[in-house]
Amino acid sequence: MDLVLAVSLSAVLGLVLFQALHFLTTKNEKNKAKLPPVPAPSPIIGNLLDLGDKPHKSLAKLAKIHGPLMSLKIGQVTTVVISSASVAREILQKHDSIFSNRTIPDAVRALDHHEFGIPWLPVASAWRNLWKVCNSYIFTTQKLDANQELRRKKVQELVVDVQEHCPAGKAVDVGQAAFRTTFNALSNTALSLDLSDSSSDTAQRFKEVVRGVMDEIGKPNLADYFPIFQYIDLQGIKRRTAIHFRKIFDFFDHIINERLQGRNVKGYLPTDDMLDTLLSISQENSDLMNKNYIKHFFLDLFAAGTDTTSSTMEWAMAELLGNPRILRKAREELEQTIGSGNMVEESDIARLPYLQAIIKETLRLHPAVPLLPRKAGEEVEVCGFTITKGARVLVNAWAIGRDPSIWEDPDSFVPERFLGSNIDFKGQNVEFIPFGAGRRICPGLPLAIRMLHLMLGSLLHSFDWQLEDGVTPENMDMEDRFGFTVVKDQPLRAIPIQP
């Protein structure tokens, strides 16, 4: 204990001396460049306390005072925050090549994930190889079309599970149900395995691990702002993240090893799922793909794919239950377009403009990743201010989605704003970037959008819904909880009613 205390005190003393030296040596440099405005920092820690427990909201409030392009000094790290569409366009489109890389949260360095995970790799050969695999083999329209019957089956199982709640008027945990469905659809598509059903706790345990990962990565971490602390992991964040990562890797290692053994058996018939595709690429070109890349790829796919999709589903249902008029209108569109007793198909989505508008409006108000991280690859001038090389850049997609200069009545859930609008979420419209933009846009976007529309459309078409006793649209808890992704703080429980 004394040794730990001595090391910690030495680290703090060294940090204070470093900060003083850093201030003296960079003072003249700062005077030469016109840096973005910065809120008054506290000694040593800078603007760390300004972040609060919900940084997307705290930074949006600061931007109203200091402008849509501001700079925070958090410990030893300069963080530039973008809070308007016009400045985001400069970062994500005009200077996308300069801001194409990301700062690496110390938690992500656990088990060297930053050296293999596509969200964190620098734009270089390894990242380009993985991006090519995603766009050419995994998320192509042809591949997704070929697997739509699989997704249809899993969503139909969701409907059957929900139906069992109707006779007793039992409430459904919407987020958990959506997570289980997404998890099982992914496990079937990627691994040709049924890993969860309504009586299994596999999905629940996996969700707890994934949520642990997202929470740890999203926590304010001294090691991210004072690099000296990376060596001692003072808060234990990287250690806990490593425990979560190891559980996920053990899960996929077992599955990958079984598949490799099967592929060596004479007469093996390929399944043509994601795993078989990746293993075939690995056999042909181990530099392009190998077992290590595969399990890190699956970590990103399952963690991000299940967490963000189920969270968006939960937010959409919460907003609909809080707005009965919109819920009725959505069900009327489905009844008129699909017809009573028929299942919603992915091919129907194009004929359901109001359902599409509901998904867009949910993503505008509740982007799963509210702060899009980038890093300045070189010094560049943006909107008359200098962003220095190496600066951490955060594009506040949450703030941009609620900007009153862009969106009328921005805090209200109004899907009609997207009817007849050409605004989409594919990165060209920087006022609406729930999946990011530029070369760092989410590669799994095509799959996520199909799952969201199919799940939400099926639940709305198959059931009417009401809140649990005592909960009304007026008193429903709509607070969020910040991690790397933002989720509903209180799980949504809703009662399905058979029409």
TIGU-175383 format. One record per residue (C-alpha): residue number from 1; x, y, z. Coordinates in Angstrom, 3 decimals, padded with zeros to 6 digits. Layout:
N
[NUM,[X,Y,Z]]
...
//
This chain:
499
[1,[000.000,000.000,000.000]]
[2,[002.858,002.396,000.883]]
[3,[004.539,001.587,-002.409]]
[4,[001.373,002.355,-004.369]]
[5,[000.983,005.646,-002.494]]
[6,[004.608,006.572,-003.139]]
[7,[004.300,005.797,-006.823]]
[8,[001.054,007.785,-007.092]]
[9,[002.541,010.813,-005.297]]
[10,[005.645,010.658,-007.471]]
[11,[003.473,010.519,-010.556]]
[12,[001.435,013.539,-009.423]]
[13,[004.591,015.524,-008.604]]
[14,[006.084,014.628,-011.959]]
[15,[002.850,015.684,-013.605]]
[16,[002.853,019.089,-011.914]]
[17,[006.450,019.719,-013.001]]
[18,[005.673,018.568,-016.525]]
[19,[002.651,020.867,-016.728]]
[20,[004.701,023.841,-015.604]]
[21,[007.457,023.095,-018.117]]
[22,[004.891,022.447,-020.846]]
[23,[003.222,025.804,-020.139]]
[24,[006.504,027.719,-020.319]]
[25,[007.729,026.069,-023.526]]
[26,[004.449,026.344,-025.421]]
[27,[003.328,029.794,-024.336]]
[28,[005.078,031.556,-027.212]]
[29,[003.810,028.998,-029.743]]
[30,[000.219,029.551,-028.652]]
[31,[000.563,033.284,-029.060]]
[32,[001.482,032.812,-032.713]]
[33,[-001.617,030.755,-033.590]]
[34,[-005.230,031.804,-033.264]]
[35,[-006.576,028.900,-031.258]]
[36,[-010.298,028.254,-030.793]]
[37,[-011.813,029.908,-027.707]]
[38,[-011.415,027.962,-024.499]]
[39,[-013.420,028.110,-021.241]]
[40,[-011.309,029.236,-018.303]]
[41,[-009.334,026.155,-017.191]]
[42,[-008.513,025.143,-013.643]]
[43,[-004.870,024.599,-012.650]]
[44,[-003.401,021.229,-013.698]]
[45,[-006.709,019.513,-014.545]]
[46,[-007.791,022.206,-017.003]]
[47,[-011.413,021.796,-018.144]]
[48,[-011.775,018.224,-016.907]]
[49,[-014.589,019.065,-014.485]]
[50,[-016.515,020.815,-017.271]]
[51,[-017.233,017.433,-018.881]]
[52,[-019.572,016.166,-016.152]]
[53,[-021.199,012.736,-016.308]]
[54,[-022.946,013.529,-019.611]]
[55,[-020.250,015.172,-021.755]]
[56,[-022.423,015.423,-024.891]]
[57,[-024.829,017.702,-023.007]]
[58,[-022.172,019.599,-021.015]]
[59,[-020.206,020.366,-024.189]]
[60,[-023.365,021.496,-025.989]]
[61,[-024.028,024.009,-023.190]]
[62,[-020.438,025.282,-023.305]]
[63,[-020.692,025.698,-027.084]]
[64,[-023.616,028.090,-026.626]]
[65,[-021.243,030.341,-024.689]]
[66,[-017.933,029.849,-026.506]]
[67,[-019.082,028.993,-030.010]]
[68,[-019.414,025.932,-032.268]]
[69,[-015.627,025.578,-032.530]]
[70,[-014.025,025.670,-029.104]]
[71,[-010.966,024.225,-027.458]]
[72,[-010.718,022.551,-024.076]]
[73,[-007.531,021.960,-022.155]]
[74,[-008.105,018.686,-020.349]]
[75,[-004.979,017.769,-018.444]]
[76,[-002.153,017.680,-020.991]]
[77,[-004.465,017.091,-023.942]]
[78,[-005.979,019.718,-026.217]]
[79,[-009.512,018.757,-027.213]]
[80,[-011.322,020.650,-029.960]]
[81,[-015.119,020.367,-029.886]]
[82,[-017.287,020.846,-032.977]]
[83,[-020.949,021.665,-032.337]]
[84,[-022.378,022.938,-035.631]]
[85,[-023.015,021.446,-039.063]]
[86,[-021.011,024.135,-040.866]]
[87,[-017.845,023.433,-038.848]]
[88,[-018.472,019.660,-038.978]]
[89,[-018.501,019.931,-042.774]]
[90,[-014.974,021.379,-042.633]]
[91,[-013.770,018.506,-040.455]]
[92,[-015.640,015.554,-041.939]]
[93,[-015.706,016.515,-045.616]]
[94,[-013.314,019.294,-046.628]]
[95,[-010.440,018.138,-044.380]]
[96,[-011.485,014.499,-043.961]]
[97,[-008.013,013.218,-044.862]]
[98,[-006.405,015.318,-042.116]]
[99,[-008.949,014.194,-039.515]]
[100,[-009.301,010.595,-040.684]]
[101,[-007.590,009.021,-037.661]]
[102,[-008.811,008.762,-034.101]]
[103,[-007.307,009.307,-030.699]]
[104,[-007.174,005.990,-028.856]]
[105,[-008.857,005.805,-025.434]]
[106,[-006.496,004.049,-023.054]]
[107,[-009.192,001.452,-022.319]]
[108,[-009.183,000.364,-025.984]]
[109,[-005.484,-000.526,-025.680]]
[110,[-006.503,-003.474,-023.515]]
[111,[-005.323,-006.730,-025.142]]
[112,[-003.967,-004.585,-028.018]]
[113,[-007.436,-004.092,-029.489]]
[114,[-006.367,-000.748,-030.977]]
[115,[-003.896,-002.614,-033.224]]
[116,[-006.582,-004.846,-034.780]]
[117,[-010.004,-003.205,-034.388]]
[118,[-011.214,-001.382,-037.496]]
[119,[-012.705,001.582,-035.547]]
[120,[-009.300,002.408,-034.062]]
[121,[-006.696,001.532,-036.684]]
[122,[-005.034,004.470,-038.459]]
[123,[-005.882,004.939,-042.116]]
[124,[-003.097,002.767,-043.476]]
[125,[-002.758,-000.623,-045.136]]
[126,[-004.290,-002.720,-042.304]]
[127,[-007.327,-000.453,-042.027]]
[128,[-007.776,-000.349,-045.820]]
[129,[-007.615,-004.141,-045.981]]
[130,[-010.316,-004.525,-043.326]]
[131,[-012.476,-001.835,-044.924]]
[132,[-012.179,-003.629,-048.260]]
[133,[-013.251,-006.901,-046.651]]
[134,[-016.317,-005.194,-045.125]]
[135,[-017.377,-003.470,-048.332]]
[136,[-016.555,-006.290,-050.744]]
[137,[-017.492,-009.425,-048.790]]
[138,[-019.509,-008.717,-045.635]]
[139,[-021.942,-005.805,-046.002]]
[140,[-022.637,-005.878,-049.740]]
[141,[-026.247,-005.606,-050.920]]
[142,[-025.962,-009.070,-052.441]]
[143,[-024.799,-010.629,-049.142]]
[144,[-027.431,-008.816,-047.098]]
[145,[-030.191,-009.787,-049.520]]
[146,[-029.069,-013.419,-049.359]]
[147,[-029.423,-013.400,-045.557]]
[148,[-032.723,-011.557,-045.224]]
[149,[-034.724,-014.752,-044.653]]
[150,[-032.501,-015.397,-041.629]]
[151,[-033.250,-011.978,-040.167]]
[152,[-036.947,-012.426,-040.950]]
[153,[-036.984,-015.687,-039.003]]
[154,[-035.322,-014.135,-035.943]]
[155,[-037.699,-011.158,-035.934]]
[156,[-040.636,-013.546,-036.244]]
[157,[-039.319,-015.382,-033.162]]
[158,[-039.282,-011.999,-031.390]]
[159,[-042.950,-011.487,-032.307]]
[160,[-043.833,-014.951,-030.975]]
[161,[-041.965,-014.291,-027.708]]
[162,[-043.737,-010.949,-027.254]]
[163,[-047.087,-012.578,-028.059]]
[164,[-046.710,-014.807,-025.003]]
[165,[-046.860,-011.687,-022.817]]
[166,[-050.272,-010.621,-024.126]]
[167,[-052.758,-012.910,-022.270]]
[168,[-051.443,-011.888,-018.849]]
[169,[-050.774,-008.270,-019.800]]
[170,[-047.140,-008.780,-018.875]]
[171,[-044.661,-006.024,-019.727]]
[172,[-041.737,-006.582,-022.102]]
[173,[-038.230,-005.254,-021.472]]
[174,[-037.958,-003.698,-024.932]]
[175,[-034.201,-003.117,-024.905]]
[176,[-033.427,-006.655,-023.769]]
[177,[-035.812,-008.179,-026.321]]
[178,[-034.257,-006.111,-029.110]]
[179,[-030.745,-007.019,-027.947]]
[180,[-031.552,-010.743,-027.902]]
[181,[-033.022,-010.560,-031.414]]
[182,[-030.106,-008.585,-032.823]]
[183,[-027.606,-010.859,-031.090]]
[184,[-029.217,-013.990,-032.484]]
[185,[-029.610,-012.519,-035.976]]
[186,[-025.909,-011.626,-035.954]]
[187,[-024.839,-015.000,-034.576]]
[188,[-026.801,-016.768,-037.327]]
[189,[-025.534,-014.457,-040.073]]
[190,[-021.926,-014.383,-038.905]]
[191,[-021.489,-017.832,-037.366]]
[192,[-024.461,-019.974,-038.504]]
[193,[-025.273,-020.569,-034.848]]
[194,[-028.366,-020.088,-032.697]]
[195,[-026.793,-018.723,-029.543]]
[196,[-029.855,-017.448,-027.752]]
[197,[-033.542,-018.034,-027.264]]
[198,[-036.113,-016.639,-024.893]]
[199,[-035.252,-019.264,-022.247]]
[200,[-031.481,-018.815,-022.506]]
[201,[-029.385,-016.322,-020.577]]
[202,[-026.583,-016.261,-023.196]]
[203,[-027.758,-012.976,-024.702]]
[204,[-028.235,-011.398,-021.261]]
[205,[-024.702,-012.363,-020.191]]
[206,[-023.277,-011.115,-023.470]]
[207,[-025.212,-007.860,-023.097]]
[208,[-023.753,-007.339,-019.620]]
[209,[-020.224,-007.823,-020.973]]
[210,[-020.858,-005.482,-023.925]]
[211,[-022.372,-002.849,-021.648]]
[212,[-019.338,-003.171,-019.409]]
[213,[-017.052,-002.520,-022.378]]
[214,[-019.029,000.551,-023.478]]
[215,[-019.205,001.963,-019.952]]
[216,[-015.475,001.524,-019.311]]
[217,[-014.445,003.084,-022.637]]
[218,[-016.797,005.995,-021.997]]
[219,[-015.643,006.761,-018.452]]
[220,[-013.494,009.852,-017.872]]
[221,[-010.049,008.283,-017.650]]
[222,[-007.083,010.197,-016.236]]
[223,[-004.805,008.150,-018.506]]
[224,[-006.473,009.768,-021.539]]
[225,[-005.650,013.264,-020.321]]
[226,[-002.405,012.645,-018.431]]
[227,[-000.391,010.077,-020.442]]
[228,[001.889,009.394,-017.477]]
[229,[-001.010,007.524,-015.850]]
[230,[-001.149,005.036,-018.732]]
[231,[001.701,003.177,-017.072]]
[232,[-000.123,002.612,-013.791]]
[233,[-003.819,002.433,-014.860]]
[234,[-004.683,004.375,-011.700]]
[235,[-008.462,003.894,-012.041]]
[236,[-008.252,000.281,-013.184]]
[237,[-010.270,001.037,-016.325]]
[238,[-007.953,-000.760,-018.743]]
[239,[-007.734,-003.762,-016.421]]
[240,[-011.531,-004.095,-016.251]]
[241,[-011.855,-003.598,-020.010]]
[242,[-009.299,-006.370,-020.543]]
[243,[-011.458,-008.706,-018.426]]
[244,[-014.488,-007.939,-020.619]]
[245,[-012.458,-008.296,-023.835]]
[246,[-011.043,-011.623,-022.683]]
[247,[-014.534,-013.015,-022.065]]
[248,[-015.561,-012.040,-025.595]]
[249,[-012.353,-013.388,-027.138]]
[250,[-012.723,-016.704,-025.287]]
[251,[-016.247,-016.917,-026.685]]
[252,[-015.105,-016.375,-030.284]]
[253,[-011.863,-018.383,-029.965]]
[254,[-013.896,-021.484,-029.165]]
[255,[-016.188,-020.968,-032.167]]
[256,[-013.329,-020.165,-034.575]]
[257,[-011.288,-023.204,-033.475]]
[258,[-014.281,-025.497,-033.950]]
[259,[-014.845,-024.125,-037.437]]
[260,[-011.173,-024.518,-038.367]]
[261,[-011.285,-028.159,-037.277]]
[262,[-014.426,-028.706,-039.326]]
[263,[-012.906,-027.157,-042.425]]
[264,[-010.066,-029.708,-042.248]]
[265,[-012.479,-032.627,-042.357]]
[266,[-012.859,-034.270,-045.762]]
[267,[-016.154,-033.409,-047.406]]
[268,[-016.682,-030.201,-045.415]]
[269,[-019.452,-028.089,-046.932]]
[270,[-018.853,-024.312,-046.590]]
[271,[-021.635,-022.414,-044.808]]
[272,[-020.929,-019.172,-046.679]]
[273,[-021.423,-017.159,-043.483]]
[274,[-019.161,-014.319,-042.323]]
[275,[-016.800,-016.636,-040.475]]
[276,[-016.321,-018.947,-043.450]]
[277,[-015.779,-015.939,-045.710]]
[278,[-013.133,-014.489,-043.395]]
[279,[-011.374,-017.833,-042.941]]
[280,[-011.266,-018.347,-046.712]]
[281,[-009.742,-014.893,-047.166]]
[282,[-007.238,-015.762,-044.415]]
[283,[-006.184,-018.949,-046.213]]
[284,[-005.680,-017.078,-049.469]]
[285,[-003.915,-014.059,-047.966]]
[286,[-002.852,-014.119,-044.309]]
[287,[-001.626,-010.513,-044.565]]
[288,[-005.145,-009.400,-045.455]]
[289,[-006.895,-011.449,-042.757]]
[290,[-005.903,-013.817,-039.933]]
[291,[-007.425,-015.337,-036.808]]
[292,[-006.430,-012.382,-034.641]]
[293,[-008.097,-009.886,-036.977]]
[294,[-011.174,-012.127,-037.160]]
[295,[-011.827,-012.229,-033.403]]
[296,[-011.192,-008.487,-033.033]]
[297,[-013.535,-007.900,-035.983]]
[298,[-016.242,-009.973,-034.302]]
[299,[-015.717,-008.080,-031.041]]
[300,[-016.474,-004.803,-032.861]]
[301,[-019.310,-006.290,-034.909]]
[302,[-021.151,-007.906,-032.003]]
[303,[-020.447,-005.201,-029.418]]
[304,[-021.296,-002.211,-031.593]]
[305,[-023.963,-003.981,-033.645]]
[306,[-025.984,-005.300,-030.730]]
[307,[-025.587,-002.361,-028.343]]
[308,[-026.341,000.473,-030.768]]
[309,[-029.181,-001.294,-032.601]]
[310,[-031.020,-002.416,-029.468]]
[311,[-030.539,000.979,-027.828]]
[312,[-031.951,002.789,-030.873]]
[313,[-034.923,000.401,-030.885]]
[314,[-035.574,001.140,-027.225]]
[315,[-035.417,004.894,-027.801]]
[316,[-037.779,004.619,-030.795]]
[317,[-040.366,002.682,-028.785]]
[318,[-040.016,005.088,-025.858]]
[319,[-040.614,008.092,-028.109]]
[320,[-043.639,006.408,-029.734]]
[321,[-045.173,005.499,-026.387]]
[322,[-044.633,009.088,-025.304]]
[323,[-046.412,010.311,-028.444]]
[324,[-049.612,008.252,-028.929]]
[325,[-050.611,010.218,-032.067]]
[326,[-047.397,009.229,-033.823]]
[327,[-047.772,005.616,-032.664]]
[328,[-051.291,005.459,-034.146]]
[329,[-050.125,007.007,-037.403]]
[330,[-047.278,004.488,-037.694]]
[331,[-049.627,001.551,-037.119]]
[332,[-052.098,002.933,-039.667]]
[333,[-049.360,003.125,-042.319]]
[334,[-048.357,-000.472,-041.613]]
[335,[-051.984,-001.680,-041.714]]
[336,[-052.652,000.046,-045.040]]
[337,[-049.368,-001.001,-046.664]]
[338,[-048.746,-004.492,-045.264]]
[339,[-052.261,-005.613,-044.497]]
[340,[-053.659,-007.357,-041.448]]
[341,[-052.057,-010.694,-040.621]]
[342,[-049.096,-010.252,-042.974]]
[343,[-045.480,-010.059,-041.855]]
[344,[-043.296,-007.033,-042.500]]
[345,[-040.544,-007.850,-044.993]]
[346,[-037.322,-005.965,-045.686]]
[347,[-038.619,-005.362,-049.223]]
[348,[-041.538,-003.410,-047.674]]
[349,[-039.333,-000.775,-046.054]]
[350,[-039.187,001.410,-049.176]]
[351,[-043.005,001.600,-049.100]]
[352,[-043.118,002.755,-045.467]]
[353,[-041.989,006.418,-045.490]]
[354,[-043.426,007.187,-042.044]]
[355,[-041.617,004.245,-040.463]]
[356,[-038.408,005.461,-042.115]]
[357,[-039.060,008.960,-040.749]]
[358,[-039.525,007.556,-037.228]]
[359,[-036.151,005.807,-037.389]]
[360,[-034.468,008.967,-038.680]]
[361,[-036.068,011.134,-036.009]]
[362,[-034.981,008.671,-033.307]]
[363,[-031.396,008.751,-034.595]]
[364,[-031.476,012.568,-034.709]]
[365,[-032.540,012.892,-031.076]]
[366,[-030.643,009.872,-029.752]]
[367,[-027.491,009.150,-031.773]]
[368,[-025.937,006.025,-030.280]]
[369,[-022.444,007.564,-030.421]]
[370,[-023.029,011.260,-029.594]]
[371,[-019.364,012.336,-029.677]]
[372,[-017.549,011.291,-032.862]]
[373,[-013.804,011.111,-032.113]]
[374,[-011.160,012.258,-034.598]]
[375,[-007.520,013.377,-034.413]]
[376,[-005.730,016.177,-036.265]]
[377,[-003.027,014.615,-038.443]]
[378,[-001.419,017.984,-039.060]]
[379,[-001.898,021.633,-038.152]]
[380,[-004.776,023.127,-040.130]]
[381,[-006.854,026.282,-040.163]]
[382,[-010.590,025.766,-039.770]]
[383,[-013.055,028.679,-039.839]]
[384,[-010.283,031.140,-039.016]]
[385,[-008.896,029.154,-036.076]]
[386,[-005.832,026.919,-035.859]]
[387,[-006.244,023.293,-034.852]]
[388,[-002.824,022.010,-033.842]]
[389,[-001.347,018.704,-034.953]]
[390,[-002.261,015.856,-032.623]]
[391,[-005.269,017.635,-031.137]]
[392,[-008.134,015.430,-030.095]]
[393,[-011.298,016.402,-031.998]]
[394,[-014.855,015.596,-030.918]]
[395,[-017.764,016.223,-033.282]]
[396,[-020.861,016.560,-031.098]]
[397,[-023.469,014.780,-033.245]]
[398,[-025.958,015.072,-030.372]]
[399,[-025.666,018.877,-030.303]]
[400,[-025.829,019.176,-034.098]]
[401,[-028.971,017.027,-034.161]]
[402,[-030.636,019.472,-031.752]]
[403,[-029.360,022.720,-033.267]]
[404,[-032.330,025.178,-033.407]]
[405,[-030.772,026.976,-036.369]]
[406,[-031.188,023.752,-038.398]]
[407,[-034.136,021.958,-036.832]]
[408,[-037.469,023.551,-035.957]]
[409,[-038.592,022.658,-032.431]]
[410,[-035.401,020.552,-032.116]]
[411,[-036.129,018.839,-028.789]]
[412,[-039.499,017.448,-029.901]]
[413,[-040.070,014.085,-031.580]]
[414,[-041.516,015.028,-034.978]]
[415,[-040.977,012.353,-037.664]]
[416,[-042.916,014.487,-040.156]]
[417,[-039.840,016.714,-040.547]]
[418,[-038.234,013.925,-042.615]]
[419,[-041.225,013.263,-044.908]]
[420,[-040.392,014.505,-048.397]]
[421,[-036.857,015.318,-047.245]]
[422,[-033.699,014.122,-048.997]]
[423,[-031.715,014.160,-045.746]]
[424,[-030.264,010.746,-044.972]]
[425,[-027.749,009.230,-042.549]]
[426,[-025.077,008.189,-045.063]]
[427,[-022.690,011.016,-044.200]]
[428,[-023.409,013.542,-046.930]]
[429,[-025.762,015.621,-044.775]]
[430,[-023.555,016.755,-041.899]]
[431,[-026.544,018.067,-039.949]]
[432,[-027.545,014.430,-039.471]]
[433,[-024.600,012.084,-038.787]]
[434,[-025.681,009.323,-036.369]]
[435,[-023.343,006.861,-038.138]]
[436,[-020.485,009.320,-038.652]]
[437,[-019.285,010.599,-042.010]]
[438,[-016.364,010.464,-044.392]]
[439,[-014.059,007.480,-044.541]]
[440,[-014.762,006.702,-040.879]]
[441,[-018.488,006.180,-041.377]]
[442,[-019.768,002.996,-039.701]]
[443,[-019.207,000.073,-042.101]]
[444,[-022.109,-001.862,-040.559]]
[445,[-024.659,000.862,-041.397]]
[446,[-026.464,-001.159,-044.145]]
[447,[-027.100,-004.088,-041.789]]
[448,[-028.104,-001.902,-038.833]]
[449,[-030.692,-000.010,-040.870]]
[450,[-032.304,-003.199,-042.144]]
[451,[-032.566,-004.642,-038.632]]
[452,[-033.983,-001.440,-037.135]]
[453,[-036.768,-001.071,-039.687]]
[454,[-037.654,-004.764,-039.654]]
[455,[-037.783,-005.046,-035.850]]
[456,[-039.655,-001.812,-035.203]]
[457,[-042.077,-002.340,-038.090]]
[458,[-042.836,-005.893,-036.949]]
[459,[-043.462,-004.924,-033.315]]
[460,[-045.725,-002.021,-034.294]]
[461,[-047.668,-004.025,-036.890]]
[462,[-048.180,-007.074,-034.666]]
[463,[-049.178,-005.300,-031.439]]
[464,[-050.608,-002.183,-029.962]]
[465,[-048.571,-000.988,-026.988]]
[466,[-049.111,000.774,-023.702]]
[467,[-046.952,001.807,-020.771]]
[468,[-046.968,-000.069,-017.469]]
[469,[-049.494,000.998,-014.825]]
[470,[-048.520,004.272,-013.204]]
[471,[-046.322,005.393,-016.107]]
[472,[-047.688,008.034,-018.478]]
[473,[-046.178,009.852,-021.465]]
[474,[-045.786,012.858,-019.173]]
[475,[-043.856,011.126,-016.362]]
[476,[-041.935,008.511,-018.386]]
[477,[-038.203,008.632,-017.568]]
[478,[-036.339,009.706,-020.732]]
[479,[-032.939,010.344,-019.140]]
[480,[-029.884,008.875,-020.825]]
[481,[-026.694,007.324,-019.484]]
[482,[-023.338,008.096,-021.062]]
[483,[-020.774,005.458,-021.950]]
[484,[-018.975,005.217,-025.260]]
[485,[-022.544,004.848,-026.484]]
[486,[-025.544,006.535,-024.882]]
[487,[-028.387,004.327,-023.659]]
[488,[-031.676,004.897,-021.896]]
[489,[-030.950,005.159,-018.180]]
[490,[-034.120,003.358,-017.075]]
[491,[-035.053,000.307,-019.189]]
[492,[-038.300,000.709,-021.118]]
[493,[-040.991,-001.758,-020.088]]
[494,[-044.118,-001.805,-022.232]]
[495,[-047.226,-004.002,-022.423]]
[496,[-048.070,-005.521,-025.820]]
[497,[-051.755,-005.779,-026.721]]
[498,[-052.977,-008.239,-029.334]]
[499,[-055.206,-006.370,-031.840]]
//
